Amino acid sequence: MCNQSGAATMPAGELRISSPSRLTGSGEDEAWLWAQIKAESRRDAESEPALASYLYSTILSHSSLERSLSFHLGNKLCSSTLLSTLLYDLFLDTFSNDPELRSATVADLRAARMRDPACMSFSHCLLNYKGFLACQAHRVAHKLWNQMRQPLALALQSRIADVFAVDIHPAAKIGKGVLFDHATGVVVGETAVIGNNVSILHHVTLGGTGKVGGDRHPKIGDGVLIGAGATILGNIKIGEGAKIGAGSVVLIDVPPRTTAVGNPARLIGGKEKPAMHEDVPGESMDHTSFISEWSDYII
């Protein structure tokens, strides 16, 4: 949510701490967001004493966003044989030494807060949004994969799938400002690429088409919106700012700024001259404006 100058603004009625004038992904953004999260948590602890201990141990006792997130992910993903202290150290070391990962976390928190009207606060997202948490854990697994620590990356993927019902191969590449909304049942294959400012709803599959190896999964451009239950298969490109309707099955490339719906998916307006939109669906979250132009839609 931005004003005309492009600066971030908070939804009406929200707790406010002076925000950086522009979103740069810098340490200033991170410091502002962490201060906001702590202020929200203090407010919630005062209004709901039953949560005070939880909020203190998970957020208020920590000195930084990466420490809080590492603690929370460690507790969420631990098991009897994969200890929370081990995971905490793993997450904290990774986040602390990679400013790009921390910048992506800030962008993902902002994406959830600004795009999802059900997201009550940044702290609500940090604590309770399993799509956000799964994505942050995946970012660490992806770094481990690139460091040739593949057994640990795969073990982490397995725990993410068990706990959050989100299955993302650790080799998959994910940009910044990504929203996995609801997130249950999301599957992202090994060679998939997801761009910046993308929004993906529950039960979306970015999959392959068979047993052939190599580069075999979809490439999702910046600003794309993928509706609930959509299936996108093969090494195909979903162009920048495209929209994939809920329940669609997409097997071929989708041009930028177009809308594909149906099974098999077809372009709104036709293949030769598809209807184009000017907004960025991944940010606007507009799922249904194409219906007024879809003459076959009848109730």
C-alpha positions as protocol buffer text, in pm:
chain_id: "A"
residue {
  index: 1
  type: MET
  ca { x: 0 y: 0 z: 0 }
}
residue {
  index: 2
  type: CYS
  ca { x: 175 y: 315 z: -121 }
}
residue {
  index: 3
  type: ASN
  ca { x: 99 y: 683 z: -149 }
}
residue {
  index: 4
  type: GLN
  ca { x: 163 y: 878 z: -470 }
}
residue {
  index: 5
  type: SER
  ca { x: 530 y: 919 z: -389 }
}
residue {
  index: 6
  type: GLY
  ca { x: 572 y: 541 z: -361 }
}
residue {
  index: 7
  type: ALA
  ca { x: 631 y: 545 z: 15 }
}
residue {
  index: 8
  type: ALA
  ca { x: 481 y: 272 z: 228 }
}
residue {
  index: 9
  type: THR
  ca { x: 174 y: 355 z: 433 }
}
residue {
  index: 10
  type: MET
  ca { x: 9 y: 154 z: 706 }
}
residue {
  index: 11
  type: PRO
  ca { x: -355 y: 42 z: 687 }
}
residue {
  index: 12
  type: ALA
  ca { x: -593 y: 279 z: 862 }
}
residue {
  index: 13
  type: GLY
  ca { x: -625 y: 242 z: 1236 }
}
residue {
  index: 14
  type: GLU
  ca { x: -292 y: 61 z: 1282 }
}
residue {
  index: 15
  type: LEU
  ca { x: -31 y: 110 z: 1548 }
}
residue {
  index: 16
  type: ARG
  ca { x: 228 y: 338 z: 1388 }
}
residue {
  index: 17
  type: ILE
  ca { x: 598 y: 393 z: 1432 }
}
residue {
  index: 18
  type: SER
  ca { x: 763 y: 635 z: 1190 }
}
residue {
  index: 19
  type: SER
  ca { x: 846 y: 437 z: 876 }
}
residue {
  index: 20
  type: PRO
  ca { x: 1138 y: 485 z: 638 }
}
residue {
  index: 21
  type: SER
  ca { x: 1030 y: 717 z: 356 }
}
residue {
  index: 22
  type: ARG
  ca { x: 1100 y: 453 z: 89 }
}
residue {
  index: 23
  type: LEU
  ca { x: 1128 y: 74 z: 86 }
}
residue {
  index: 24
  type: THR
  ca { x: 1491 y: -4 z: 13 }
}
residue {
  index: 25
  type: GLY
  ca { x: 1539 y: -338 z: 185 }
}
residue {
  index: 26
  type: SER
  ca { x: 1804 y: -169 z: 397 }
}
residue {
  index: 27
  type: GLY
  ca { x: 1893 y: -210 z: 762 }
}
residue {
  index: 28
  type: GLU
  ca { x: 1678 y: 97 z: 829 }
}
residue {
  index: 29
  type: ASP
  ca { x: 1372 y: -89 z: 698 }
}
residue {
  index: 30
  type: GLU
  ca { x: 1458 y: -389 z: 911 }
}
residue {
  index: 31
  type: ALA
  ca { x: 1504 y: -176 z: 1224 }
}
residue {
  index: 32
  type: TRP
  ca { x: 1172 y: 1 z: 1166 }
}
residue {
  index: 33
  type: LEU
  ca { x: 987 y: -328 z: 1112 }
}
residue {
  index: 34
  type: TRP
  ca { x: 1139 y: -488 z: 1422 }
}
residue {
  index: 35
  type: ALA
  ca { x: 1037 y: -187 z: 1633 }
}
residue {
  index: 36
  type: GLN
  ca { x: 684 y: -217 z: 1491 }
}
residue {
  index: 37
  type: ILE
  ca { x: 667 y: -590 z: 1570 }
}
residue {
  index: 38
  type: LYS
  ca { x: 781 y: -535 z: 1929 }
}
residue {
  index: 39
  type: ALA
  ca { x: 530 y: -253 z: 1979 }
}
residue {
  index: 40
  type: GLU
  ca { x: 249 y: -476 z: 1848 }
}
residue {
  index: 41
  type: SER
  ca { x: 359 y: -759 z: 2075 }
}
residue {
  index: 42
  type: ARG
  ca { x: 364 y: -536 z: 2384 }
}
residue {
  index: 43
  type: ARG
  ca { x: 13 y: -418 z: 2300 }
}
residue {
  index: 44
  type: ASP
  ca { x: -109 y: -776 z: 2252 }
}
residue {
  index: 45
  type: ALA
  ca { x: 55 y: -896 z: 2573 }
}
residue {
  index: 46
  type: GLU
  ca { x: -124 y: -623 z: 2767 }
}
residue {
  index: 47
  type: SER
  ca { x: -461 y: -691 z: 2608 }
}
residue {
  index: 48
  type: GLU
  ca { x: -435 y: -1072 z: 2625 }
}
residue {
  index: 49
  type: PRO
  ca { x: -238 y: -1184 z: 2934 }
}
residue {
  index: 50
  type: ALA
  ca { x: -272 y: -1551 z: 2833 }
}
residue {
  index: 51
  type: LEU
  ca { x: -29 y: -1478 z: 2550 }
}
residue {
  index: 52
  type: ALA
  ca { x: 217 y: -1267 z: 2751 }
}
residue {
  index: 53
  type: SER
  ca { x: 467 y: -1546 z: 2821 }
}
residue {
  index: 54
  type: TYR
  ca { x: 452 y: -1669 z: 2461 }
}
residue {
  index: 55
  type: LEU
  ca { x: 503 y: -1320 z: 2320 }
}
residue {
  index: 56
  type: TYR
  ca { x: 788 y: -1251 z: 2559 }
}
residue {
  index: 57
  type: SER
  ca { x: 977 y: -1572 z: 2481 }
}
residue {
  index: 58
  type: THR
  ca { x: 919 y: -1554 z: 2105 }
}
residue {
  index: 59
  type: ILE
  ca { x: 952 y: -1180 z: 2035 }
}
residue {
  index: 60
  type: LEU
  ca { x: 1004 y: -943 z: 2325 }
}
residue {
  index: 61
  type: SER
  ca { x: 1305 y: -1118 z: 2480 }
}
residue {
  index: 62
  type: HIS
  ca { x: 1501 y: -1100 z: 2154 }
}
residue {
  index: 63
  type: SER
  ca { x: 1725 y: -818 z: 2035 }
}
residue {
  index: 64
  type: SER
  ca { x: 1661 y: -852 z: 1660 }
}
residue {
  index: 65
  type: LEU
  ca { x: 1419 y: -987 z: 1401 }
}
residue {
  index: 66
  type: GLU
  ca { x: 1660 y: -1261 z: 1292 }
}
residue {
  index: 67
  type: ARG
  ca { x: 1696 y: -1386 z: 1652 }
}
residue {
  index: 68
  type: SER
  ca { x: 1319 y: -1392 z: 1704 }
}
residue {
  index: 69
  type: LEU
  ca { x: 1256 y: -1563 z: 1371 }
}
residue {
  index: 70
  type: SER
  ca { x: 1533 y: -1819 z: 1431 }
}
residue {
  index: 71
  type: PHE
  ca { x: 1394 y: -1901 z: 1776 }
}
residue {
  index: 72
  type: HIS
  ca { x: 1040 y: -1937 z: 1642 }
}
residue {
  index: 73
  type: LEU
  ca { x: 1139 y: -2152 z: 1344 }
}
residue {
  index: 74
  type: GLY
  ca { x: 1357 y: -2370 z: 1566 }
}
residue {
  index: 75
  type: ASN
  ca { x: 1066 y: -2441 z: 1798 }
}
residue {
  index: 76
  type: LYS
  ca { x: 823 y: -2498 z: 1511 }
}
residue {
  index: 77
  type: LEU
  ca { x: 1044 y: -2736 z: 1314 }
}
residue {
  index: 78
  type: CYS
  ca { x: 1220 y: -2932 z: 1588 }
}
residue {
  index: 79
  type: SER
  ca { x: 1160 y: -3299 z: 1654 }
}
residue {
  index: 80
  type: SER
  ca { x: 1280 y: -3558 z: 1903 }
}
residue {
  index: 81
  type: THR
  ca { x: 1591 y: -3609 z: 1690 }
}
residue {
  index: 82
  type: LEU
  ca { x: 1632 y: -3261 z: 1536 }
}
residue {
  index: 83
  type: LEU
  ca { x: 1672 y: -3038 z: 1838 }
}
residue {
  index: 84
  type: SER
  ca { x: 1541 y: -2681 z: 1859 }
}
residue {
  index: 85
  type: THR
  ca { x: 1879 y: -2555 z: 1983 }
}
residue {
  index: 86
  type: LEU
  ca { x: 2052 y: -2700 z: 1677 }
}
residue {
  index: 87
  type: LEU
  ca { x: 1796 y: -2544 z: 1445 }
}
residue {
  index: 88
  type: TYR
  ca { x: 1814 y: -2210 z: 1626 }
}
residue {
  index: 89
  type: ASP
  ca { x: 2190 y: -2197 z: 1578 }
}
residue {
  index: 90
  type: LEU
  ca { x: 2155 y: -2298 z: 1212 }
}
residue {
  index: 91
  type: PHE
  ca { x: 1889 y: -2037 z: 1134 }
}
residue {
  index: 92
  type: LEU
  ca { x: 2058 y: -1760 z: 1331 }
}
residue {
  index: 93
  type: ASP
  ca { x: 2399 y: -1818 z: 1172 }
}
residue {
  index: 94
  type: THR
  ca { x: 2242 y: -1815 z: 824 }
}
residue {
  index: 95
  type: PHE
  ca { x: 2027 y: -1505 z: 873 }
}
residue {
  index: 96
  type: SER
  ca { x: 2294 y: -1312 z: 1063 }
}
residue {
  index: 97
  type: ASN
  ca { x: 2553 y: -1358 z: 791 }
}
residue {
  index: 98
  type: ASP
  ca { x: 2333 y: -1288 z: 490 }
}
residue {
  index: 99
  type: PRO
  ca { x: 2181 y: -938 z: 457 }
}
residue {
  index: 100
  type: GLU
  ca { x: 1995 y: -1050 z: 143 }
}
residue {
  index: 101
  type: LEU
  ca { x: 1806 y: -1314 z: 339 }
}
residue {
  index: 102
  type: ARG
  ca { x: 1709 y: -1058 z: 603 }
}
residue {
  index: 103
  type: SER
  ca { x: 1599 y: -816 z: 331 }
}
residue {
  index: 104
  type: ALA
  ca { x: 1381 y: -1090 z: 180 }
}
residue {
  index: 105
  type: THR
  ca { x: 1224 y: -1159 z: 521 }
}
residue {
  index: 106
  type: VAL
  ca { x: 1133 y: -791 z: 558 }
}
residue {
  index: 107
  type: ALA
  ca { x: 985 y: -784 z: 207 }
}
residue {
  index: 108
  type: ASP
  ca { x: 783 y: -1102 z: 273 }
}
residue {
  index: 109
  type: LEU
  ca { x: 644 y: -960 z: 598 }
}
residue {
  index: 110
  type: ARG
  ca { x: 539 y: -643 z: 418 }
}
residue {
  index: 111
  type: ALA
  ca { x: 382 y: -846 z: 139 }
}
residue {
  index: 112
  type: ALA
  ca { x: 159 y: -1038 z: 380 }
}
residue {
  index: 113
  type: ARG
  ca { x: 64 y: -727 z: 576 }
}
residue {
  index: 114
  type: MET
  ca { x: -22 y: -515 z: 276 }
}
residue {
  index: 115
  type: ARG
  ca { x: -187 y: -775 z: 52 }
}
residue {
  index: 116
  type: ASP
  ca { x: -390 y: -988 z: 293 }
}
residue {
  index: 117
  type: PRO
  ca { x: -678 y: -806 z: 464 }
}
residue {
  index: 118
  type: ALA
  ca { x: -692 y: -1086 z: 723 }
}
residue {
  index: 119
  type: CYS
  ca { x: -337 y: -1009 z: 839 }
}
residue {
  index: 120
  type: MET
  ca { x: -391 y: -804 z: 1155 }
}
residue {
  index: 121
  type: SER
  ca { x: -29 y: -702 z: 1216 }
}
residue {
  index: 122
  type: PHE
  ca { x: 332 y: -778 z: 1130 }
}
residue {
  index: 123
  type: SER
  ca { x: 365 y: -974 z: 1453 }
}
residue {
  index: 124
  type: HIS
  ca { x: 58 y: -1180 z: 1358 }
}
residue {
  index: 125
  type: CYS
  ca { x: 232 y: -1276 z: 1033 }
}
residue {
  index: 126
  type: LEU
  ca { x: 564 y: -1352 z: 1204 }
}
residue {
  index: 127
  type: LEU
  ca { x: 400 y: -1576 z: 1461 }
}
residue {
  index: 128
  type: ASN
  ca { x: 112 y: -1740 z: 1277 }
}
residue {
  index: 129
  type: TYR
  ca { x: 144 y: -1731 z: 898 }
}
residue {
  index: 130
  type: LYS
  ca { x: 271 y: -2073 z: 799 }
}
residue {
  index: 131
  type: GLY
  ca { x: 326 y: -1963 z: 439 }
}
residue {
  index: 132
  type: PHE
  ca { x: 562 y: -1692 z: 560 }
}
residue {
  index: 133
  type: LEU
  ca { x: 738 y: -1927 z: 802 }
}
residue {
  index: 134
  type: ALA
  ca { x: 773 y: -2202 z: 542 }
}
residue {
  index: 135
  type: CYS
  ca { x: 922 y: -1953 z: 296 }
}
residue {
  index: 136
  type: GLN
  ca { x: 1180 y: -1827 z: 547 }
}
residue {
  index: 137
  type: ALA
  ca { x: 1281 y: -2181 z: 639 }
}
residue {
  index: 138
  type: HIS
  ca { x: 1307 y: -2264 z: 269 }
}
residue {
  index: 139
  type: ARG
  ca { x: 1541 y: -1971 z: 216 }
}
residue {
  index: 140
  type: VAL
  ca { x: 1778 y: -2126 z: 469 }
}
residue {
  index: 141
  type: ALA
  ca { x: 1740 y: -2472 z: 310 }
}
residue {
  index: 142
  type: HIS
  ca { x: 1816 y: -2318 z: -32 }
}
residue {
  index: 143
  type: LYS
  ca { x: 2136 y: -2163 z: 100 }
}
residue {
  index: 144
  type: LEU
  ca { x: 2238 y: -2496 z: 251 }
}
residue {
  index: 145
  type: TRP
  ca { x: 2169 y: -2664 z: -84 }
}
residue {
  index: 146
  type: ASN
  ca { x: 2395 y: -2415 z: -263 }
}
residue {
  index: 147
  type: GLN
  ca { x: 2665 y: -2479 z: -3 }
}
residue {
  index: 148
  type: MET
  ca { x: 2654 y: -2851 z: -95 }
}
residue {
  index: 149
  type: ARG
  ca { x: 2499 y: -2937 z: 242 }
}
residue {
  index: 150
  type: GLN
  ca { x: 2226 y: -3124 z: 61 }
}
residue {
  index: 151
  type: PRO
  ca { x: 2138 y: -3389 z: 323 }
}
residue {
  index: 152
  type: LEU
  ca { x: 2067 y: -3117 z: 580 }
}
residue {
  index: 153
  type: ALA
  ca { x: 1874 y: -2910 z: 323 }
}
residue {
  index: 154
  type: LEU
  ca { x: 1657 y: -3210 z: 239 }
}
residue {
  index: 155
  type: ALA
  ca { x: 1601 y: -3291 z: 606 }
}
residue {
  index: 156
  type: LEU
  ca { x: 1485 y: -2933 z: 657 }
}
residue {
  index: 157
  type: GLN
  ca { x: 1256 y: -2957 z: 354 }
}
residue {
  index: 158
  type: SER
  ca { x: 1099 y: -3269 z: 505 }
}
residue {
  index: 159
  type: ARG
  ca { x: 1032 y: -3095 z: 836 }
}
residue {
  index: 160
  type: ILE
  ca { x: 884 y: -2792 z: 658 }
}
residue {
  index: 161
  type: ALA
  ca { x: 648 y: -3022 z: 467 }
}
residue {
  index: 162
  type: ASP
  ca { x: 552 y: -3212 z: 784 }
}
residue {
  index: 163
  type: VAL
  ca { x: 487 y: -2903 z: 996 }
}
residue {
  index: 164
  type: PHE
  ca { x: 350 y: -2648 z: 747 }
}
residue {
  index: 165
  type: ALA
  ca { x: 211 y: -2872 z: 467 }
}
residue {
  index: 166
  type: VAL
  ca { x: 424 y: -2676 z: 220 }
}
residue {
  index: 167
  type: ASP
  ca { x: 664 y: -2878 z: 4 }
}
residue {
  index: 168
  type: ILE
  ca { x: 933 y: -2668 z: -165 }
}
residue {
  index: 169
  type: HIS
  ca { x: 1244 y: -2838 z: -297 }
}
residue {
  index: 170
  type: PRO
  ca { x: 1552 y: -2669 z: -149 }
}
residue {
  index: 171
  type: ALA
  ca { x: 1697 y: -2606 z: -496 }
}
residue {
  index: 172
  type: ALA
  ca { x: 1395 y: -2395 z: -602 }
}
residue {
  index: 173
  type: LYS
  ca { x: 1468 y: -2022 z: -631 }
}
residue {
  index: 174
  type: ILE
  ca { x: 1231 y: -1771 z: -470 }
}
residue {
  index: 175
  type: GLY
  ca { x: 1249 y: -1391 z: -496 }
}
residue {
  index: 176
  type: LYS
  ca { x: 1155 y: -1121 z: -247 }
}
residue {
  index: 177
  type: GLY
  ca { x: 814 y: -991 z: -145 }
}
residue {
  index: 178
  type: VAL
  ca { x: 651 y: -1331 z: -196 }
}
residue {
  index: 179
  type: LEU
  ca { x: 318 y: -1417 z: -35 }
}
residue {
  index: 180
  type: PHE
  ca { x: 211 y: -1778 z: 14 }
}
residue {
  index: 181
  type: ASP
  ca { x: -148 y: -1707 z: 119 }
}
residue {
  index: 182
  type: HIS
  ca { x: -293 y: -1988 z: 336 }
}
residue {
  index: 183
  type: ALA
  ca { x: -18 y: -2203 z: 181 }
}
residue {
  index: 184
  type: THR
  ca { x: -161 y: -2549 z: 259 }
}
residue {
  index: 185
  type: GLY
  ca { x: -75 y: -2796 z: -15 }
}
residue {
  index: 186
  type: VAL
  ca { x: 169 y: -2577 z: -207 }
}
residue {
  index: 187
  type: VAL
  ca { x: 424 y: -2784 z: -403 }
}
residue {
  index: 188
  type: VAL
  ca { x: 726 y: -2625 z: -577 }
}
residue {
  index: 189
  type: GLY
  ca { x: 962 y: -2845 z: -777 }
}
residue {
  index: 190
  type: GLU
  ca { x: 1341 y: -2854 z: -786 }
}
residue {
  index: 191
  type: THR
  ca { x: 1409 y: -2632 z: -1089 }
}
residue {
  index: 192
  type: ALA
  ca { x: 1121 y: -2388 z: -1037 }
}
residue {
  index: 193
  type: VAL
  ca { x: 1192 y: -2017 z: -1016 }
}
residue {
  index: 194
  type: ILE
  ca { x: 957 y: -1766 z: -850 }
}
residue {
  index: 195
  type: GLY
  ca { x: 1021 y: -1395 z: -911 }
}
residue {
  index: 196
  type: ASN
  ca { x: 972 y: -1092 z: -689 }
}
residue {
  index: 197
  type: ASN
  ca { x: 635 y: -968 z: -559 }
}
residue {
  index: 198
  type: VAL
  ca { x: 453 y: -1288 z: -648 }
}
residue {
  index: 199
  type: SER
  ca { x: 141 y: -1407 z: -465 }
}
residue {
  index: 200
  type: ILE
  ca { x: 52 y: -1777 z: -457 }
}
residue {
  index: 201
  type: LEU
  ca { x: -256 y: -1924 z: -291 }
}
residue {
  index: 202
  type: HIS
  ca { x: -312 y: -2266 z: -138 }
}
residue {
  index: 203
  type: HIS
  ca { x: -293 y: -2598 z: -325 }
}
residue {
  index: 204
  type: VAL
  ca { x: -83 y: -2455 z: -608 }
}
residue {
  index: 205
  type: THR
  ca { x: 156 y: -2694 z: -783 }
}
residue {
  index: 206
  type: LEU
  ca { x: 463 y: -2585 z: -980 }
}
residue {
  index: 207
  type: GLY
  ca { x: 553 y: -2929 z: -1109 }
}
residue {
  index: 208
  type: GLY
  ca { x: 721 y: -3133 z: -1376 }
}
residue {
  index: 209
  type: THR
  ca { x: 561 y: -3343 z: -1647 }
}
residue {
  index: 210
  type: GLY
  ca { x: 718 y: -3684 z: -1595 }
}
residue {
  index: 211
  type: LYS
  ca { x: 1038 y: -3866 z: -1504 }
}
residue {
  index: 212
  type: VAL
  ca { x: 1274 y: -3667 z: -1727 }
}
residue {
  index: 213
  type: GLY
  ca { x: 1543 y: -3484 z: -1526 }
}
residue {
  index: 214
  type: GLY
  ca { x: 1707 y: -3150 z: -1589 }
}
residue {
  index: 215
  type: ASP
  ca { x: 1534 y: -2812 z: -1604 }
}
residue {
  index: 216
  type: ARG
  ca { x: 1171 y: -2923 z: -1587 }
}
residue {
  index: 217
  type: HIS
  ca { x: 969 y: -2685 z: -1370 }
}
residue {
  index: 218
  type: PRO
  ca { x: 790 y: -2352 z: -1425 }
}
residue {
  index: 219
  type: LYS
  ca { x: 951 y: -2008 z: -1421 }
}
residue {
  index: 220
  type: ILE
  ca { x: 721 y: -1750 z: -1259 }
}
residue {
  index: 221
  type: GLY
  ca { x: 784 y: -1385 z: -1350 }
}
residue {
  index: 222
  type: ASP
  ca { x: 771 y: -1084 z: -1118 }
}
residue {
  index: 223
  type: GLY
  ca { x: 430 y: -967 z: -998 }
}
residue {
  index: 224
  type: VAL
  ca { x: 238 y: -1283 z: -1094 }
}
residue {
  index: 225
  type: LEU
  ca { x: -78 y: -1392 z: -910 }
}
residue {
  index: 226
  type: ILE
  ca { x: -157 y: -1766 z: -899 }
}
residue {
  index: 227
  type: GLY
  ca { x: -504 y: -1855 z: -774 }
}
residue {
  index: 228
  type: ALA
  ca { x: -597 y: -2139 z: -540 }
}
residue {
  index: 229
  type: GLY
  ca { x: -563 y: -2490 z: -677 }
}
residue {
  index: 230
  type: ALA
  ca { x: -384 y: -2391 z: -997 }
}
residue {
  index: 231
  type: THR
  ca { x: -146 y: -2643 z: -1150 }
}
residue {
  index: 232
  type: ILE
  ca { x: 143 y: -2525 z: -1367 }
}
residue {
  index: 233
  type: LEU
  ca { x: 351 y: -2804 z: -1524 }
}
residue {
  index: 234
  type: GLY
  ca { x: 675 y: -2819 z: -1714 }
}
residue {
  index: 235
  type: ASN
  ca { x: 958 y: -2583 z: -1798 }
}
residue {
  index: 236
  type: ILE
  ca { x: 729 y: -2301 z: -1909 }
}
residue {
  index: 237
  type: LYS
  ca { x: 727 y: -1928 z: -1845 }
}
residue {
  index: 238
  type: ILE
  ca { x: 452 y: -1733 z: -1674 }
}
residue {
  index: 239
  type: GLY
  ca { x: 521 y: -1378 z: -1790 }
}
residue {
  index: 240
  type: GLU
  ca { x: 569 y: -1076 z: -1565 }
}
residue {
  index: 241
  type: GLY
  ca { x: 242 y: -949 z: -1417 }
}
residue {
  index: 242
  type: ALA
  ca { x: 35 y: -1242 z: -1547 }
}
residue {
  index: 243
  type: LYS
  ca { x: -265 y: -1385 z: -1364 }
}
residue {
  index: 244
  type: ILE
  ca { x: -350 y: -1755 z: -1336 }
}
residue {
  index: 245
  type: GLY
  ca { x: -711 y: -1821 z: -1234 }
}
residue {
  index: 246
  type: ALA
  ca { x: -804 y: -2056 z: -951 }
}
residue {
  index: 247
  type: GLY
  ca { x: -816 y: -2421 z: -1052 }
}
residue {
  index: 248
  type: SER
  ca { x: -646 y: -2366 z: -1387 }
}
residue {
  index: 249
  type: VAL
  ca { x: -413 y: -2619 z: -1547 }
}
residue {
  index: 250
  type: VAL
  ca { x: -134 y: -2444 z: -1738 }
}
residue {
  index: 251
  type: LEU
  ca { x: 89 y: -2640 z: -1977 }
}
residue {
  index: 252
  type: ILE
  ca { x: 229 y: -2370 z: -2209 }
}
residue {
  index: 253
  type: ASP
  ca { x: 378 y: -2022 z: -2170 }
}
residue {
  index: 254
  type: VAL
  ca { x: 155 y: -1737 z: -2054 }
}
residue {
  index: 255
  type: PRO
  ca { x: 244 y: -1392 z: -2193 }
}
residue {
  index: 256
  type: PRO
  ca { x: 311 y: -1099 z: -1959 }
}
residue {
  index: 257
  type: ARG
  ca { x: 12 y: -898 z: -1829 }
}
residue {
  index: 258
  type: THR
  ca { x: -243 y: -1155 z: -1946 }
}
residue {
  index: 259
  type: THR
  ca { x: -492 y: -1378 z: -1766 }
}
residue {
  index: 260
  type: ALA
  ca { x: -510 y: -1756 z: -1813 }
}
residue {
  index: 261
  type: VAL
  ca { x: -807 y: -1953 z: -1679 }
}
residue {
  index: 262
  type: GLY
  ca { x: -959 y: -2299 z: -1718 }
}
residue {
  index: 263
  type: ASN
  ca { x: -856 y: -2661 z: -1768 }
}
residue {
  index: 264
  type: PRO
  ca { x: -670 y: -2657 z: -1996 }
}
residue {
  index: 265
  type: ALA
  ca { x: -600 y: -2288 z: -1943 }
}
residue {
  index: 266
  type: ARG
  ca { x: -694 y: -2036 z: -2211 }
}
residue {
  index: 267
  type: LEU
  ca { x: -608 y: -1669 z: -2239 }
}
residue {
  index: 268
  type: ILE
  ca { x: -885 y: -1419 z: -2173 }
}
residue {
  index: 269
  type: GLY
  ca { x: -946 y: -1239 z: -2503 }
}
residue {
  index: 270
  type: GLY
  ca { x: -803 y: -1524 z: -2710 }
}
residue {
  index: 271
  type: LYS
  ca { x: -459 y: -1641 z: -2810 }
}
residue {
  index: 272
  type: GLU
  ca { x: -414 y: -1399 z: -3099 }
}
residue {
  index: 273
  type: LYS
  ca { x: -511 y: -1081 z: -2914 }
}
residue {
  index: 274
  type: PRO
  ca { x: -532 y: -1153 z: -2540 }
}
residue {
  index: 275
  type: ALA
  ca { x: -672 y: -895 z: -2301 }
}
residue {
  index: 276
  type: MET
  ca { x: -396 y: -706 z: -2120 }
}
residue {
  index: 277
  type: HIS
  ca { x: -411 y: -550 z: -1773 }
}
residue {
  index: 278
  type: GLU
  ca { x: -211 y: -260 z: -1633 }
}
residue {
  index: 279
  type: ASP
  ca { x: -201 y: -351 z: -1263 }
}
residue {
  index: 280
  type: VAL
  ca { x: 40 y: -590 z: -1092 }
}
residue {
  index: 281
  type: PRO
  ca { x: -183 y: -883 z: -987 }
}
residue {
  index: 282
  type: GLY
  ca { x: 71 y: -1020 z: -741 }
}
residue {
  index: 283
  type: GLU
  ca { x: 33 y: -697 z: -545 }
}
residue {
  index: 284
  type: SER
  ca { x: -328 y: -599 z: -617 }
}
residue {
  index: 285
  type: MET
  ca { x: -459 y: -953 z: -545 }
}
residue {
  index: 286
  type: ASP
  ca { x: -733 y: -898 z: -803 }
}
residue {
  index: 287
  type: HIS
  ca { x: -861 y: -1248 z: -876 }
}
residue {
  index: 288
  type: THR
  ca { x: -1186 y: -1186 z: -1063 }
}
residue {
  index: 289
  type: SER
  ca { x: -1190 y: -864 z: -1268 }
}
residue {
  index: 290
  type: PHE
  ca { x: -1149 y: -1071 z: -1586 }
}
residue {
  index: 291
  type: ILE
  ca { x: -1497 y: -1221 z: -1539 }
}
residue {
  index: 292
  type: SER
  ca { x: -1673 y: -913 z: -1677 }
}
residue {
  index: 293
  type: GLU
  ca { x: -1483 y: -972 z: -2004 }
}
residue {
  index: 294
  type: TRP
  ca { x: -1545 y: -1347 z: -2012 }
}
residue {
  index: 295
  type: SER
  ca { x: -1863 y: -1395 z: -2212 }
}
residue {
  index: 296
  type: ASP
  ca { x: -1886 y: -1767 z: -2134 }
}
residue {
  index: 297
  type: TYR
  ca { x: -1920 y: -1707 z: -1760 }
}
residue {
  index: 298
  type: ILE
  ca { x: -2284 y: -1785 z: -1670 }
}
residue {
  index: 299
  type: ILE
  ca { x: -2462 y: -1863 z: -1345 }
}
